[in-house]
Amino acid sequence: MSEHDQDHDKTPDSLPPVLSTEQADRVRRALAPVVASRGLWQMADAIGYAPMYVQAFLRGQLACTLHFATCVAHALDVDLDALVRGGGP
């Protein structure tokens, strides 16, 4: 089991497997500036997803799954609930 799968086991039960548009937008807003500063390939590696997947998500071409959001939260070192719901840490 990878680190990301272990983190997935800790996610709140109240979050759906595919996040709402509003929740996905929050993830996108948090991820975009980090990708811009660190680079797509480095962040894709940190997230554990292919660079083209991350790029497609940032362009709004893909829905945001709970697993992807969990991986993003881990890579950004932020709380998943705060990332998705917009609250503080």
DRENGUDO-571338 format. One record per atom (N, C-alpha, C, O): atom name; x, y, z; residue number from 1. Coordinates in steps of 0.2 Angstrom, whole numbers. Atoms other than C-alpha are relative to their C-alpha. Last residue first. Layout:
// DRENGUDO-571338
["CA"; [X; Y; Z]; NUM]
...
END
This chain:
// DRENGUDO-571338
["N"; [-3; 6; -2]; 89]
["CA"; [-30; 121; 45]; 89]
["C"; [-2; -2; 7]; 89]
["O"; [1; -7; 9]; 89]
["N"; [-7; 0; -3]; 88]
["CA"; [-42; 134; 40]; 88]
["C"; [3; -6; 2]; 88]
["O"; [-1; -11; 3]; 88]
["N"; [-1; -2; -7]; 87]
["CA"; [-58; 131; 30]; 87]
["C"; [8; 0; 1]; 87]
["O"; [12; -1; -3]; 87]
["N"; [-2; -7; 0]; 86]
["CA"; [-60; 130; 11]; 86]
["C"; [1; 3; 7]; 86]
["O"; [2; 9; 8]; 86]
["N"; [5; -4; -3]; 85]
["CA"; [-70; 114; 11]; 85]
["C"; [2; 8; 0]; 85]
["O"; [-3; 12; 2]; 85]
["N"; [7; 1; 4]; 84]
["CA"; [-59; 104; -1]; 84]
["C"; [-5; 5; 3]; 84]
["O"; [-9; 7; -2]; 84]
["N"; [-1; -1; 8]; 83]
["CA"; [-42; 111; 5]; 83]
["C"; [-6; -1; -3]; 83]
["O"; [-8; 4; -7]; 83]
["N"; [-1; -7; 1]; 82]
["CA"; [-47; 112; 24]; 82]
["C"; [1; 2; -8]; 82]
["O"; [-2; 7; -10]; 82]
["N"; [6; -4; -2]; 81]
["CA"; [-54; 95; 24]; 81]
["C"; [0; 7; -2]; 81]
["O"; [-4; 10; -4]; 81]
["N"; [5; 1; 6]; 80]
["CA"; [-39; 88; 15]; 80]
["C"; [-6; 4; 1]; 80]
["O"; [-9; 7; -3]; 80]
["N"; [5; 5; -2]; 79]
["CA"; [-27; 96; 28]; 79]
["C"; [-5; -1; -6]; 79]
["O"; [-7; 4; -9]; 79]
["N"; [6; -3; -3]; 78]
["CA"; [-12; 104; 20]; 78]
["C"; [-5; -5; 2]; 78]
["O"; [-5; -11; -1]; 78]
["N"; [-1; 1; -7]; 77]
["CA"; [6; 97; 16]; 77]
["C"; [-6; 5; 3]; 77]
["O"; [-5; 9; 8]; 77]
["N"; [-1; -7; -3]; 76]
["CA"; [5; 103; -2]; 76]
["C"; [0; 0; 7]; 76]
["O"; [1; 6; 10]; 76]
["N"; [-6; -3; 3]; 75]
["CA"; [9; 85; -8]; 75]
["C"; [1; 8; 2]; 75]
["O"; [7; 10; 2]; 75]
["N"; [-6; 3; -2]; 74]
["CA"; [-3; 77; 4]; 74]
["C"; [6; 4; -2]; 74]
["O"; [11; 6; 1]; 74]
["N"; [-1; -3; -7]; 73]
["CA"; [-17; 89; 0]; 73]
["C"; [7; -3; 3]; 73]
["O"; [10; 1; 6]; 73]
["N"; [-2; -7; 1]; 72]
["CA"; [-14; 85; -19]; 72]
["C"; [1; 3; 8]; 72]
["O"; [6; 6; 9]; 72]
["N"; [-7; 0; 2]; 71]
["CA"; [-14; 66; -15]; 71]
["C"; [2; 8; -1]; 71]
["O"; [8; 9; 1]; 71]
["N"; [-4; 2; -6]; 70]
["CA"; [-30; 68; -5]; 70]
["C"; [7; 0; -2]; 70]
["O"; [11; 2; 2]; 70]
["N"; [0; -6; -5]; 69]
["CA"; [-38; 79; -19]; 69]
["C"; [4; -2; 6]; 69]
["O"; [8; 2; 9]; 69]
["N"; [-5; -5; 3]; 68]
["CA"; [-33; 65; -32]; 68]
["C"; [0; 6; 5]; 68]
["O"; [6; 8; 6]; 68]
["N"; [-7; 3; -1]; 67]
["CA"; [-41; 51; -21]; 67]
["C"; [5; 6; -3]; 67]
["O"; [10; 7; 0]; 67]
["N"; [-2; 0; -6]; 66]
["CA"; [-57; 61; -19]; 66]
["C"; [7; -2; 1]; 66]
["O"; [11; 1; 5]; 66]
["N"; [2; 6; -4]; 65]
["CA"; [-59; 63; -37]; 65]
["C"; [3; 1; 7]; 65]
["O"; [7; 5; 8]; 65]
["N"; [-5; 1; -5]; 64]
["CA"; [-58; 80; -46]; 64]
["C"; [-3; -6; 4]; 64]
["O"; [-8; -5; 8]; 64]
["N"; [3; -1; -6]; 63]
["CA"; [-67; 80; -63]; 63]
["C"; [5; -1; 6]; 63]
["O"; [11; -5; 4]; 63]
["N"; [1; 6; -4]; 62]
["CA"; [-56; 82; -78]; 62]
["C"; [-4; 2; 6]; 62]
["O"; [-3; 7; 9]; 62]
["N"; [2; 5; 5]; 61]
["CA"; [-55; 95; -92]; 61]
["C"; [-2; -6; 4]; 61]
["O"; [-5; -11; 1]; 61]
["N"; [7; 1; -1]; 60]
["CA"; [-54; 110; -80]; 60]
["C"; [-3; -5; -4]; 60]
["O"; [-9; -6; -5]; 60]
["N"; [3; -3; 5]; 59]
["CA"; [-37; 116; -86]; 59]
["C"; [-8; -1; 0]; 59]
["O"; [-12; 2; -4]; 59]
["N"; [-1; -7; -1]; 58]
["CA"; [-29; 112; -70]; 58]
["C"; [-4; 4; -5]; 58]
["O"; [-6; 9; -4]; 58]
["N"; [4; -2; -6]; 57]
["CA"; [-36; 94; -71]; 57]
["C"; [0; 8; 1]; 57]
["O"; [-5; 11; 2]; 57]
["N"; [7; 0; 3]; 56]
["CA"; [-29; 92; -89]; 56]
["C"; [-5; 2; 6]; 56]
["O"; [-10; 6; 5]; 56]
["N"; [1; -6; 5]; 55]
["CA"; [-12; 98; -83]; 55]
["C"; [-8; 0; -2]; 55]
["O"; [-11; 5; -2]; 55]
["N"; [0; -6; -4]; 54]
["CA"; [-12; 86; -68]; 54]
["C"; [-2; 6; -4]; 54]
["O"; [-6; 10; -2]; 54]
["N"; [6; 0; -4]; 53]
["CA"; [-17; 72; -79]; 53]
["C"; [-1; 6; 4]; 53]
["O"; [-6; 9; 4]; 53]
["N"; [6; -1; 4]; 52]
["CA"; [-4; 76; -92]; 52]
["C"; [-7; 0; 4]; 52]
["O"; [-11; 4; 2]; 52]
["N"; [0; -8; 1]; 51]
["CA"; [9; 77; -78]; 51]
["C"; [-6; 2; -5]; 51]
["O"; [-9; 7; -3]; 51]
["N"; [-4; -2; 6]; 50]
["CA"; [5; 59; -73]; 50]
["C"; [-1; 7; -1]; 50]
["O"; [-6; 10; 0]; 50]
["N"; [4; 1; 6]; 49]
["CA"; [-1; 57; -55]; 49]
["C"; [4; 2; -6]; 49]
["O"; [9; 6; -5]; 49]
["N"; [1; 7; 2]; 48]
["CA"; [8; 54; -39]; 48]
["C"; [-4; -2; -6]; 48]
["O"; [-6; -7; -7]; 48]
["N"; [7; 2; -1]; 47]
["CA"; [6; 71; -31]; 47]
["C"; [-1; -8; -2]; 47]
["O"; [-5; -11; 2]; 47]
["N"; [2; -1; -7]; 46]
["CA"; [24; 74; -29]; 46]
["C"; [-7; -2; 2]; 46]
["O"; [-8; -5; 7]; 46]
["N"; [-3; 6; -4]; 45]
["CA"; [28; 67; -46]; 45]
["C"; [-2; 0; 7]; 45]
["O"; [-3; -5; 10]; 45]
["N"; [3; 6; 2]; 44]
["CA"; [15; 79; -54]; 44]
["C"; [3; -6; 4]; 44]
["O"; [0; -11; 6]; 44]
["N"; [6; 1; -4]; 43]
["CA"; [22; 93; -44]; 43]
["C"; [-4; -6; -1]; 43]
["O"; [-7; -10; 3]; 43]
["N"; [-1; 1; -7]; 42]
["CA"; [39; 91; -51]; 42]
["C"; [-6; -1; 5]; 42]
["O"; [-6; -6; 9]; 42]
["N"; [-3; 7; -1]; 41]
["CA"; [33; 88; -68]; 41]
["C"; [2; -1; 7]; 41]
["O"; [1; -7; 9]; 41]
["N"; [5; 5; 0]; 40]
["CA"; [22; 103; -68]; 40]
["C"; [3; -7; 1]; 40]
["O"; [-1; -11; 5]; 40]
["N"; [0; 3; 7]; 39]
["CA"; [34; 116; -62]; 39]
["C"; [-5; -6; 0]; 39]
["O"; [-6; -9; 5]; 39]
["N"; [-4; 5; 0]; 38]
["CA"; [38; 123; -45]; 38]
["C"; [1; -4; -6]; 38]
["O"; [6; -8; -7]; 38]
["N"; [-6; -1; -2]; 37]
["CA"; [31; 140; -47]; 37]
["C"; [5; -6; 1]; 37]
["O"; [11; -5; -1]; 37]
["N"; [-3; -6; 4]; 36]
["CA"; [17; 138; -59]; 36]
["C"; [7; 1; 3]; 36]
["O"; [12; 3; -1]; 36]
["N"; [-3; 2; 6]; 35]
["CA"; [13; 121; -51]; 35]
["C"; [3; 5; -4]; 35]
["O"; [9; 4; -7]; 35]
["N"; [-6; 4; -2]; 34]
["CA"; [12; 129; -34]; 34]
["C"; [3; -3; -6]; 34]
["O"; [9; -4; -7]; 34]
["N"; [-6; -4; -1]; 33]
["CA"; [1; 143; -41]; 33]
["C"; [6; -4; 2]; 33]
["O"; [12; -2; 0]; 33]
["N"; [-3; -3; 6]; 32]
["CA"; [-11; 130; -49]; 32]
["C"; [6; 5; 2]; 32]
["O"; [11; 4; -2]; 32]
["N"; [-5; 4; 4]; 31]
["CA"; [-13; 118; -34]; 31]
["C"; [3; 5; -6]; 31]
["O"; [9; 4; -7]; 31]
["N"; [-6; 1; -4]; 30]
["CA"; [-23; 129; -22]; 30]
["C"; [6; -3; -4]; 30]
["O"; [12; -1; -2]; 30]
["N"; [-2; -6; -2]; 29]
["CA"; [-35; 136; -35]; 29]
["C"; [7; -1; 5]; 29]
["O"; [11; 3; 5]; 29]
["N"; [-4; -3; 5]; 28]
["CA"; [-37; 119; -42]; 28]
["C"; [3; 7; 1]; 28]
["O"; [9; 8; 0]; 28]
["N"; [-7; 4; 1]; 27]
["CA"; [-41; 111; -26]; 27]
["C"; [4; 3; -5]; 27]
["O"; [10; 4; -5]; 27]
["N"; [-4; -1; -6]; 26]
["CA"; [-54; 125; -22]; 26]
["C"; [7; -4; -1]; 26]
["O"; [12; -1; 0]; 26]
["N"; [-3; -6; 2]; 25]
["CA"; [-61; 123; -40]; 25]
["C"; [5; 2; 6]; 25]
["O"; [10; 6; 5]; 25]
["N"; [-6; 0; 5]; 24]
["CA"; [-63; 105; -37]; 24]
["C"; [3; 6; -1]; 24]
["O"; [9; 7; -2]; 24]
["N"; [-5; 4; -4]; 23]
["CA"; [-74; 108; -21]; 23]
["C"; [6; 0; -5]; 23]
["O"; [12; 1; -3]; 23]
["N"; [-2; -5; -4]; 22]
["CA"; [-85; 121; -31]; 22]
["C"; [6; -3; 4]; 22]
["O"; [11; 0; 5]; 22]
["N"; [-4; -5; 4]; 21]
["CA"; [-87; 108; -45]; 21]
["C"; [3; 5; 5]; 21]
["O"; [9; 8; 4]; 21]
["N"; [4; -5; 4]; 20]
["CA"; [-92; 95; -33]; 20]
["C"; [4; 5; -4]; 20]
["O"; [10; 5; -2]; 20]
["N"; [2; -6; -3]; 19]
["CA"; [-80; 81; -28]; 19]
["C"; [-4; 4; -4]; 19]
["O"; [-4; 4; -11]; 19]
["N"; [-2; -6; 5]; 18]
["CA"; [-80; 64; -35]; 18]
["C"; [-3; 6; 3]; 18]
["O"; [-8; 7; 4]; 18]
["N"; [-5; 2; 4]; 17]
["CA"; [-79; 50; -22]; 17]
["C"; [2; 5; -5]; 17]
["O"; [8; 5; -7]; 17]
["N"; [2; 5; 5]; 16]
["CA"; [-90; 60; -10]; 16]
["C"; [6; -2; -4]; 16]
["O"; [11; 1; -4]; 16]
["N"; [-2; -2; 6]; 15]
["CA"; [-83; 68; 6]; 15]
["C"; [-2; -5; -5]; 15]
["O"; [-1; -11; -4]; 15]
["N"; [5; -4; 2]; 14]
["CA"; [-93; 64; 22]; 14]
["C"; [2; 3; -7]; 14]
["O"; [-3; 6; -11]; 14]
["N"; [5; 4; 4]; 13]
["CA"; [-83; 49; 26]; 13]
["C"; [-5; 5; -4]; 13]
["O"; [-8; 2; -8]; 13]
["N"; [7; -1; -3]; 12]
["CA"; [-68; 61; 30]; 12]
["C"; [-5; -4; -4]; 12]
["O"; [-5; -4; -10]; 12]
["N"; [5; -6; 2]; 11]
["CA"; [-52; 55; 23]; 11]
["C"; [-6; -1; 4]; 11]
["O"; [-9; -6; 5]; 11]
["N"; [1; -5; -6]; 10]
["CA"; [-40; 44; 34]; 10]
["C"; [-5; 5; -2]; 10]
["O"; [-6; 10; 2]; 10]
["N"; [4; 3; -5]; 9]
["CA"; [-40; 29; 22]; 9]
["C"; [-2; 4; 6]; 9]
["O"; [-7; 3; 10]; 9]
["N"; [7; 0; 2]; 8]
["CA"; [-35; 40; 8]; 8]
["C"; [-4; -3; 5]; 8]
["O"; [-10; -2; 6]; 8]
["N"; [3; -6; -1]; 7]
["CA"; [-19; 44; 17]; 7]
["C"; [-7; 0; -2]; 7]
["O"; [-12; 3; 2]; 7]
["N"; [1; -1; -7]; 6]
["CA"; [-14; 26; 17]; 6]
["C"; [-4; 6; 2]; 6]
["O"; [-8; 6; 6]; 6]
["N"; [6; 4; -1]; 5]
["CA"; [-18; 25; -2]; 5]
["C"; [-1; 0; 8]; 5]
["O"; [-7; 0; 10]; 5]
["N"; [6; -3; 2]; 4]
["CA"; [-6; 40; -4]; 4]
["C"; [-7; -4; 1]; 4]
["O"; [-12; -2; 3]; 4]
["N"; [1; -5; -5]; 3]
["CA"; [8; 32; 6]; 3]
["C"; [-7; 4; -2]; 3]
["O"; [-11; 5; 3]; 3]
["N"; [-4; -6; 1]; 2]
["CA"; [7; 17; -5]; 2]
["C"; [-2; 5; 5]; 2]
["O"; [-7; 4; 9]; 2]
["N"; [4; -6; 0]; 1]
["CA"; [0; 0; 0]; 1]
["C"; [4; 6; 0]; 1]
["O"; [9; 7; 4]; 1]
END
